[in-house]
């Protein structure tokens, strides 16, 4: 299983910008959520489980339902070389 790199995770989440905040917010706007996601990752995390983690964290932090299909797309990007 590929080790997930924090910087890659941050880059992908920031590019997604799920709340469309980065055009006017600081570059570290999603750092708390990214760290929460990263803390839940383990050696068995795959595309599907990372998508579930991303979905769960963003629902908790923003109290909003994010499309699972988008979370899967984001997760796939994290795993790409």
HELIX and SHEET records of a PDB file:
HELIX    1   1 UNK A    6  UNK A   16  1                                  11    
HELIX    2   2 UNK A   31  UNK A   40  1                                  10    
HELIX    3   3 UNK A   47  UNK A   62  1                                  16    
HELIX    4   4 UNK A   68  UNK A   79  1                                  12    
END                                                                             
